[in-house]
Amino acid sequence: MLEDFHAQPARDRVIVALDCDAATALCLAVQLRGHANWLKVGMTLYYAEGPKIVQTFKQLGFNVFLDLKFHDIPHQVEGAAASAVLSGADMLTMHAVGGSAMMAAGHRGAEAAAFERKIPVPATLAITVLTSMDAESLAATGVSRALPEQVSALAVQAREAGLSGIVCSPQEAKGMRELLGPDAFIVTPGVRPAGSAKGDQSRVATPAQAFENGASHIVVGRPITQAEDPVAAFEAIAAELA
């Protein structure tokens, strides 16, 4: 299922980010059931509710992108990735700047847990450069490479470590598709429908632009979750993609 995203229509590869409290997230999930295929659980929701929120969304029929951005010594990330898969995650993330050994350990942990549960290995993704960062903020961290070069260098390390793909902004997606090939997962946050506020995102594109640039999946949060009618907002994006 996860390996063959090419066969899925674009609307089924829109991930709705539920970066809110549990009651709001559950209400949104119930509304979006039968419309959205994917939900994203990030730190805000997971740290409040733990694995049970992943299990709840799985029981409602959703695929779950567990976006906890692991970054620690290899042993810890291997265990964290295994725990994420055992909770039901279909996608998980780790920071590429943690290094090749750490990423390889994370993928091993995911593989081991998938084998234990007798399920396909979930998608393991490396965070390249956060979409909230621009060239100036990246340089302030001490990185001397230009931002696109940093994304490319980390993407290559992720591929060599055996990960399924990366997370990058939609602005880098085209280059990453050319670099990583047709089957890599390229998941792009920073997606905003035309006319939507950028919020705290710096490197953005519309849903259609993101897919045209090579994204396998896009992540959309506030333009859907803070809309007066979240289902209508989701369906408007789906109509644009169709």
NORDAUR-V430508 format. One record per pair of residues at least 24 apart in sequence whose ideal C-beta (glycine too) atoms are under 6 Angstrom apart, sorted by the first residue. I is the first residue (numbers start at 0). J is the second residue. Records with the same first field share a line. If there is no record, write none. Layout:
I = J ; J
This chain:
1 = 122
4 = 215
9 = 210 ; 240
10 = 237 ; 240
11 = 36
12 = 216
13 = 217
14 = 39 ; 64 ; 216 ; 218
15 = 223
16 = 218 ; 220
17 = 44
18 = 43 ; 220
21 = 48
27 = 224 ; 229
28 = 56 ; 59
30 = 229 ; 230
32 = 59
34 = 230 ; 233
35 = 233
36 = 62
37 = 62 ; 64
38 = 63
39 = 64 ; 66 ; 218
40 = 65
41 = 66
50 = 86
53 = 86 ; 87
54 = 87
57 = 87
62 = 89
63 = 88 ; 89
64 = 90
65 = 91
66 = 92
68 = 92 ; 94 ; 126
69 = 93
70 = 94 ; 97
73 = 100 ; 101 ; 104
76 = 101 ; 104 ; 105
77 = 104 ; 107 ; 108
80 = 105 ; 108 ; 109
81 = 108 ; 111 ; 112
84 = 109 ; 112 ; 113 ; 121
85 = 112
88 = 121
89 = 121
90 = 121 ; 122
92 = 124 ; 126
94 = 126
95 = 125 ; 127 ; 153 ; 156 ; 157
99 = 156 ; 160
102 = 157 ; 160 ; 162
103 = 160 ; 161
106 = 161 ; 162
122 = 163 ; 184
123 = 162 ; 163
124 = 164 ; 165 ; 166 ; 186
125 = 157 ; 162 ; 165
126 = 166
127 = 153 ; 154 ; 165 ; 167
130 = 168 ; 188 ; 189 ; 200 ; 202
131 = 199 ; 200 ; 201
133 = 201
147 = 171
168 = 202
169 = 204 ; 209 ; 212
170 = 202
172 = 212 ; 213 ; 214
173 = 212 ; 213
176 = 213
184 = 215
185 = 213 ; 214 ; 215
186 = 216
187 = 214 ; 217
188 = 218
190 = 217 ; 219
192 = 222
195 = 222
206 = 236 ; 239 ; 240
207 = 239
